[in-house]
Amino acid sequence: MFGLKKKRYSFTYRGAKRFVLGVFGVVIVMMVGGGCYALSQEEARHLLARTGFSPPRLTELETIVPLTRGEAVDFLLNKSNLSPKTPAPAWVGELPPAYKVRKKWSSIERQAFNMQNRQRLRELQSWWVTELLSTTSPLTENLVLFWHNHFTSSFQRVKWVPYLYHQNILLRQHALGDFKRLLREIVTDPAMLFFLDGRRNHAKQPNENFAREFFELFTLGEGNGYTEKDIREASRAFSGWVMRPDNVKAIFKPRRHDNGLKTILGNTGNFSTNDVVSLVLEHPRVSVHIAEKFFVSYIGGKMDRAEIERLARLFRQSNYNIRTLFRAILLSNAFWDRARRGVIIKTPSDMTIGVARLVQWRGNTTFLVNKMKSMGQEFFRPPNVKGWQGGTAWITATSLSARNRFTARLLRDLGKVGEREADGTMMMTSMKTNALLEKAMGSDMDINGLISIMLAVQPVQKFLEQAVPPTAKISALMQDPAFQMK
């Protein structure tokens, strides 16, 4: 399908010599970037599905198929976007009403405020979905989702939606950057201060919520290298940060900070917020914890302790550079191991965004937000501080039914441009402009060609090549259990 065009050669001595030298040159070119040959279609699909959304678009496949593994990985990394292209909602710069104003509100005013906040949450979710659909760097959005599920904050406790927007911007700015800096900034991030009660952490009344999750979830991992005393002492060091209605950033108030001596991770001193971050980053367990989470999300399958230790060492040696870690993962033998393909269950965002991007869906983004929610994932609203569990937790009788209904609905609506369903959802793009269907209707795209694009592994069901509409072929593959994997 993605083969080279045939060329006639005259096999005289001179022609044969040019042919041999030409082939030799092609082999050399294929072997240099990254020390391997050009990607196969299956390898290209694997890379794009794991770093973006599955299945990838045909144009994305065709772009990287001529490249080696190293070239393809660097191409994707170099395309990353630090800033979203979708315009932000108009209200993201607004400041929250002061407490002395809120306490005078009537019940009607309070209800109106809560209703406005819920509406803004929906607008923010739609904003992100719009960015996911239109981005030229799915890798960036995939990483922002990864960090969104690591440094969790939720609307359940962060009632001022602009704070959630600014945290999203923070995560994408550092998605491939300096983990040390990201960690320092997340400690005083307004959404985080609300979500884990950091703003209520006072010298006279310490609040341990953030310190506990800082060690347990964000840095060392549960039960690794810290004690209850470390949590108590770190909470004292984290004290003093508050939010004011006249500023979108956190304010440090010295009189609320505990200036006493503290012993944290075996070190004693008059430690502050930045000191705690510096102390924990000296612990090798931090690099292991982050490497483990990347391994689970991007390689999958059984944990390889030796490989995780290797990746953790690289992460530490790079001074906690996320790009270095991620590149090492994408070039590792474990990542390219065929046995590890099709072992990661797609997230709801994978299912919805992947399919919508594949068929070039155009419509009301609220439809996709609601479908993701029915499958168990709602942006800016993870179930708890641990985030979405992932893995087999994504597959329940309810969520699987929602997944199958979504793909069936999306394909059923092909070609119904401009029509509107009873729920107000606009139909998707015309079949004439759909690249996948144009390929599917072509003579060079049989069922096996579709399988190689849409599935990470062979389908569970057996398919026979029949003269059926392309949508029927695609629908059958999307309903196959293998489509749930990447």
DRENPAFI-63008 format. One line per 5 residues: number of its first residue (from 1); their letters; for each residue x, z, y of C-alpha. Coordinates in steps of 0.25 Angstrom, whole numbers, plus 5000, padded with zeros to 4 digits. Example, Ala and Ser with C-alpha at 12.3 -4.5 7.8 and 13.67 -1.06 7.14 Angstrom:
1) AS) 5049/5031/4982 ~ 5055/5029/4996
This chain:
1) MFGLK) 5000/5000/5000 ~ 5011/5003/5009 ~ 5021/4993/5003 ~ 5031/4985/5010 ~ 5027/4970/5013
6) KKRYS) 5033/4960/5003 ~ 5045/4951/5008 ~ 5051/4939/5001 ~ 5066/4939/4999 ~ 5074/4927/4995
11) FTYRG) 5083/4932/4984 ~ 5096/4924/4987 ~ 5109/4932/4987 ~ 5108/4934/5002 ~ 5093/4937/5001
16) AKRFV) 5095/4947/4989 ~ 5106/4954/4996 ~ 5097/4956/5008 ~ 5086/4961/4999 ~ 5095/4971/4992
21) LGVFG) 5101/4976/5005 ~ 5087/4977/5012 ~ 5081/4985/5000 ~ 5094/4994/5000 ~ 5092/4996/5015
26) VVIVM) 5077/5000/5013 ~ 5081/5010/5003 ~ 5091/5016/5012 ~ 5081/5017/5023 ~ 5071/5023/5014
31) MVGGG) 5081/5034/5009 ~ 5087/5038/5023 ~ 5076/5046/5030 ~ 5075/5059/5022 ~ 5083/5054/5010
36) CYALS) 5071/5048/5003 ~ 5063/5035/5001 ~ 5051/5031/5009 ~ 5039/5038/5007 ~ 5029/5033/4997
41) QEEAR) 5014/5033/5001 ~ 5011/5045/4993 ~ 5023/5053/4999 ~ 5018/5048/5013 ~ 5004/5053/5010
46) HLLAR) 5009/5067/5005 ~ 5018/5069/5018 ~ 5006/5065/5027 ~ 4996/5073/5019 ~ 5004/5086/5019
51) TGFSP) 5009/5085/5034 ~ 4996/5080/5040 ~ 4982/5078/5034 ~ 4978/5072/5021 ~ 4976/5061/5018
56) PRLTE) 4985/5055/5029 ~ 4981/5042/5036 ~ 4986/5029/5031 ~ 4993/5026/5044 ~ 5001/5039/5042
61) LETIV) 5005/5035/5028 ~ 5009/5021/5032 ~ 5018/5027/5043 ~ 5027/5036/5035 ~ 5027/5028/5021
66) PLTRG) 5039/5020/5025 ~ 5047/5033/5029 ~ 5055/5042/5020 ~ 5051/5057/5018 ~ 5060/5062/5029
71) EAVDF) 5056/5051/5039 ~ 5041/5053/5036 ~ 5043/5068/5038 ~ 5050/5067/5051 ~ 5041/5056/5056
76) LLNKS) 5029/5066/5054 ~ 5037/5078/5060 ~ 5041/5069/5072 ~ 5026/5065/5075 ~ 5022/5080/5076
81) NLSPK) 5014/5083/5089 ~ 5016/5096/5096 ~ 5004/5094/5105 ~ 4990/5089/5101 ~ 4985/5076/5106
86) TPAPA) 4970/5080/5106 ~ 4966/5086/5120 ~ 4964/5101/5120 ~ 4950/5107/5122 ~ 4948/5109/5137
91) WVGEL) 4947/5124/5136 ~ 4960/5127/5129 ~ 4966/5132/5142 ~ 4955/5142/5145 ~ 4958/5157/5146
96) PPAYK) 4949/5167/5138 ~ 4939/5176/5146 ~ 4945/5189/5150 ~ 4940/5202/5142 ~ 4934/5208/5155
101) VRKKW) 4926/5195/5156 ~ 4922/5195/5141 ~ 4917/5209/5141 ~ 4907/5206/5151 ~ 4901/5195/5144
106) SSIER) 4886/5195/5139 ~ 4883/5192/5125 ~ 4879/5178/5129 ~ 4892/5175/5136 ~ 4900/5180/5124
111) QAFNM) 4892/5171/5115 ~ 4895/5159/5124 ~ 4910/5162/5124 ~ 4910/5163/5109 ~ 4902/5150/5108
116) QNRQR) 4912/5143/5117 ~ 4924/5148/5109 ~ 4918/5143/5096 ~ 4915/5130/5102 ~ 4929/5129/5107
121) LRELQ) 4934/5132/5093 ~ 4927/5120/5088 ~ 4933/5112/5099 ~ 4947/5117/5096 ~ 4945/5113/5081
126) SWWVT) 4940/5099/5085 ~ 4952/5098/5094 ~ 4961/5101/5082 ~ 4954/5091/5073 ~ 4955/5080/5083
131) ELLST) 4970/5082/5084 ~ 4971/5082/5069 ~ 4963/5069/5068 ~ 4971/5062/5079 ~ 4985/5067/5078
136) TSPLT) 4997/5058/5075 ~ 5004/5070/5068 ~ 4995/5076/5057 ~ 5008/5084/5054 ~ 5007/5092/5067
141) ENLVL) 4992/5096/5065 ~ 4995/5099/5050 ~ 5006/5109/5055 ~ 4997/5115/5066 ~ 4987/5118/5055
146) FWHNH) 4998/5124/5047 ~ 5002/5134/5058 ~ 4987/5136/5062 ~ 4986/5142/5048 ~ 4999/5150/5049
151) FTSSF) 4997/5156/5063 ~ 4982/5158/5061 ~ 4973/5161/5073 ~ 4958/5160/5072 ~ 4946/5158/5081
156) QRVKW) 4940/5170/5074 ~ 4948/5179/5082 ~ 4954/5170/5093 ~ 4942/5168/5101 ~ 4948/5160/5113
161) VPYLY) 4949/5146/5107 ~ 4960/5141/5117 ~ 4970/5151/5110 ~ 4968/5144/5097 ~ 4971/5130/5104
166) HQNIL) 4984/5136/5110 ~ 4988/5141/5096 ~ 4986/5128/5090 ~ 4995/5121/5101 ~ 5005/5132/5098
171) LRQHA) 5005/5129/5083 ~ 5007/5114/5085 ~ 5018/5116/5096 ~ 5026/5123/5085 ~ 5021/5117/5073
176) LGDFK) 5034/5110/5070 ~ 5043/5119/5079 ~ 5049/5132/5080 ~ 5042/5142/5071 ~ 5049/5154/5078
181) RLLRE) 5043/5149/5091 ~ 5029/5147/5085 ~ 5029/5161/5079 ~ 5033/5167/5092 ~ 5022/5160/5100
186) IVTDP) 5011/5163/5089 ~ 5014/5178/5091 ~ 5008/5177/5105 ~ 4999/5166/5103 ~ 4985/5170/5110
191) AMLFF) 4977/5165/5097 ~ 4986/5173/5088 ~ 4986/5186/5097 ~ 4970/5185/5096 ~ 4970/5182/5081
196) LDGRR) 4979/5193/5076 ~ 4976/5203/5087 ~ 4990/5202/5094 ~ 4984/5204/5108 ~ 4979/5217/5103
201) NHAKQ) 4992/5222/5099 ~ 4996/5234/5108 ~ 5007/5243/5108 ~ 4998/5255/5107 ~ 4989/5248/5097
206) PNENF) 4997/5238/5088 ~ 4989/5227/5081 ~ 4996/5222/5068 ~ 4988/5210/5065 ~ 4997/5200/5071
211) AREFF) 5010/5207/5066 ~ 5005/5207/5052 ~ 5001/5192/5051 ~ 5014/5189/5059 ~ 5022/5193/5047
216) ELFTL) 5012/5191/5036 ~ 5007/5177/5039 ~ 5015/5171/5050 ~ 5030/5174/5046 ~ 5034/5182/5034
221) GEGNG) 5022/5180/5025 ~ 5013/5191/5018 ~ 5022/5203/5013 ~ 5035/5196/5016 ~ 5046/5204/5024
226) YTEKD) 5038/5213/5032 ~ 5031/5227/5031 ~ 5019/5234/5038 ~ 5028/5241/5047 ~ 5034/5227/5052
231) IREAS) 5019/5223/5055 ~ 5017/5236/5063 ~ 5030/5235/5070 ~ 5028/5220/5073 ~ 5014/5222/5079
236) RAFSG) 5021/5232/5089 ~ 5031/5221/5093 ~ 5019/5211/5094 ~ 5011/5220/5104 ~ 5009/5216/5118
241) WVMRP) 5003/5203/5118 ~ 4989/5200/5125 ~ 4980/5189/5130 ~ 4975/5188/5144 ~ 4964/5180/5149
246) DNVKA) 4972/5173/5160 ~ 4983/5168/5150 ~ 4982/5159/5137 ~ 4995/5165/5132 ~ 4998/5179/5127
251) IFKPR) 5003/5190/5137 ~ 5013/5200/5133 ~ 5010/5214/5139 ~ 5022/5224/5138 ~ 5014/5236/5139
256) RHDNG) 5006/5232/5126 ~ 5019/5230/5118 ~ 5026/5240/5109 ~ 5040/5242/5114 ~ 5044/5251/5104
261) LKTIL) 5055/5249/5093 ~ 5049/5241/5081 ~ 5055/5238/5067 ~ 5051/5225/5062 ~ 5057/5218/5049
266) GNTGN) 5068/5228/5049 ~ 5072/5226/5064 ~ 5070/5237/5075 ~ 5068/5234/5089 ~ 5059/5234/5101
271) FSTND) 5053/5221/5096 ~ 5043/5212/5103 ~ 5035/5200/5098 ~ 5046/5190/5098 ~ 5055/5200/5091
276) VVSLV) 5046/5200/5079 ~ 5046/5185/5078 ~ 5061/5185/5079 ~ 5062/5196/5068 ~ 5052/5189/5058
281) LEHPR) 5059/5176/5060 ~ 5072/5182/5055 ~ 5065/5185/5041 ~ 5067/5173/5031 ~ 5053/5175/5026
286) VSVHI) 5047/5169/5038 ~ 5053/5155/5035 ~ 5049/5157/5020 ~ 5034/5160/5024 ~ 5033/5148/5033
291) AEKFF) 5040/5139/5023 ~ 5030/5144/5012 ~ 5018/5141/5021 ~ 5023/5127/5024 ~ 5026/5125/5009
296) VSYIG) 5012/5128/5005 ~ 5006/5119/5016 ~ 5015/5107/5015 ~ 5021/5107/5001 ~ 5011/5115/4992
301) GKMDR) 5011/5118/4978 ~ 5019/5129/4971 ~ 5028/5137/4981 ~ 5043/5133/4979 ~ 5051/5145/4983
306) AEIER) 5064/5138/4984 ~ 5058/5127/4993 ~ 5052/5137/5002 ~ 5065/5145/5003 ~ 5072/5132/5007
311) LARLF) 5061/5128/5017 ~ 5062/5142/5023 ~ 5077/5142/5024 ~ 5076/5128/5032 ~ 5065/5135/5041
316) RQSNY) 5074/5146/5044 ~ 5087/5138/5046 ~ 5079/5129/5056 ~ 5076/5141/5064 ~ 5061/5140/5060
321) NIRTL) 5059/5126/5064 ~ 5045/5122/5058 ~ 5049/5107/5058 ~ 5061/5109/5050 ~ 5053/5117/5039
326) FRAIL) 5042/5107/5039 ~ 5051/5095/5038 ~ 5059/5102/5026 ~ 5045/5104/5019 ~ 5041/5090/5021
331) LSNAF) 5054/5085/5015 ~ 5055/5094/5004 ~ 5055/5090/4989 ~ 5043/5100/4988 ~ 5035/5093/4998
336) WDRAR) 5037/5079/4991 ~ 5035/5084/4977 ~ 5024/5076/4971 ~ 5019/5088/4963 ~ 5016/5095/4977
341) RGVII) 5007/5084/4981 ~ 4992/5086/4981 ~ 4994/5101/4980 ~ 4989/5106/4993 ~ 4974/5107/4996
346) KTPSD) 4970/5100/5009 ~ 4965/5109/5020 ~ 4952/5106/5026 ~ 4959/5100/5038 ~ 4967/5091/5028
351) MTIGV) 4954/5087/5022 ~ 4946/5084/5035 ~ 4957/5079/5045 ~ 4964/5071/5034 ~ 4952/5064/5030
356) ARLVQ) 4947/5062/5044 ~ 4961/5056/5048 ~ 4962/5047/5036 ~ 4949/5040/5039 ~ 4951/5041/5054
361) WRGNT) 4938/5049/5056 ~ 4932/5050/5070 ~ 4922/5060/5073 ~ 4918/5074/5078 ~ 4929/5083/5075
366) TFLVN) 4919/5094/5073 ~ 4915/5088/5060 ~ 4930/5090/5054 ~ 4931/5104/5060 ~ 4918/5108/5052
371) KMKSM) 4922/5101/5040 ~ 4936/5108/5040 ~ 4928/5121/5042 ~ 4919/5118/5030 ~ 4932/5116/5022
376) GQEFF) 4937/5130/5026 ~ 4946/5127/5038 ~ 4943/5129/5053 ~ 4954/5127/5063 ~ 4957/5139/5072
381) RPPNV) 4949/5147/5062 ~ 4957/5151/5050 ~ 4950/5161/5040 ~ 4960/5172/5043 ~ 4974/5175/5048
386) KGWQG) 4980/5169/5035 ~ 4974/5156/5039 ~ 4968/5146/5029 ~ 4973/5149/5015 ~ 4974/5135/5010
391) GTAWI) 4976/5130/4996 ~ 4965/5132/4986 ~ 4957/5140/4997 ~ 4953/5127/5003 ~ 4945/5122/4991
396) TATSL) 4932/5129/4988 ~ 4919/5124/4984 ~ 4914/5124/4998 ~ 4926/5118/5005 ~ 4928/5107/4994
401) SARNR) 4914/5103/4996 ~ 4916/5102/5011 ~ 4929/5094/5009 ~ 4921/5084/5000 ~ 4910/5083/5010
406) FTARL) 4919/5080/5021 ~ 4926/5069/5015 ~ 4913/5063/5010 ~ 4907/5064/5024 ~ 4919/5058/5031
411) LRDLG) 4919/5046/5021 ~ 4904/5044/5022 ~ 4905/5043/5037 ~ 4915/5031/5036 ~ 4910/5020/5045
416) KVGER) 4899/5028/5052 ~ 4905/5027/5066 ~ 4897/5033/5077 ~ 4886/5039/5068 ~ 4883/5053/5069
421) EADGT) 4879/5063/5057 ~ 4869/5074/5059 ~ 4879/5084/5062 ~ 4884/5076/5074 ~ 4897/5071/5067
426) MMMTS) 4902/5057/5071 ~ 4906/5048/5060 ~ 4920/5044/5057 ~ 4928/5031/5060 ~ 4924/5017/5056
431) MKTNA) 4928/5012/5042 ~ 4934/5000/5049 ~ 4944/5008/5056 ~ 4948/5017/5044 ~ 4962/5014/5040
436) LLEKA) 4960/5021/5026 ~ 4947/5013/5023 ~ 4953/5000/5028 ~ 4965/5002/5018 ~ 4955/5007/5007
441) MGSDM) 4947/4994/5009 ~ 4960/4985/5008 ~ 4965/4979/4995 ~ 4977/4988/4995 ~ 4970/5001/4994
446) DINGL) 4965/5005/4980 ~ 4960/5019/4976 ~ 4975/5022/4973 ~ 4979/5018/4987 ~ 4969/5028/4992
451) ISIML) 4973/5039/4983 ~ 4987/5038/4988 ~ 4983/5039/5002 ~ 4972/5050/5000 ~ 4977/5059/4989
456) AVQPV) 4989/5067/4987 ~ 4987/5066/4972 ~ 4979/5058/4962 ~ 4964/5060/4963 ~ 4958/5069/4952
461) QKFLE) 4947/5058/4950 ~ 4950/5045/4945 ~ 4947/5033/4953 ~ 4944/5018/4949 ~ 4947/5007/4959
466) QAVPP) 4933/5002/4963 ~ 4927/4993/4973 ~ 4921/5004/4981 ~ 4921/5006/4996 ~ 4934/5013/5002
471) TAKIS) 4926/5025/5006 ~ 4922/5027/4992 ~ 4936/5027/4987 ~ 4941/5037/4998 ~ 4929/5046/4996
476) ALMQD) 4932/5047/4981 ~ 4946/5051/4984 ~ 4942/5061/4995 ~ 4933/5068/4985 ~ 4944/5069/4974
481) PAFQM) 4950/5083/4972 ~ 4964/5077/4975 ~ 4959/5074/4990 ~ 4959/5089/4992 ~ 4974/5090/4990
486) K) 4986/5085/4998
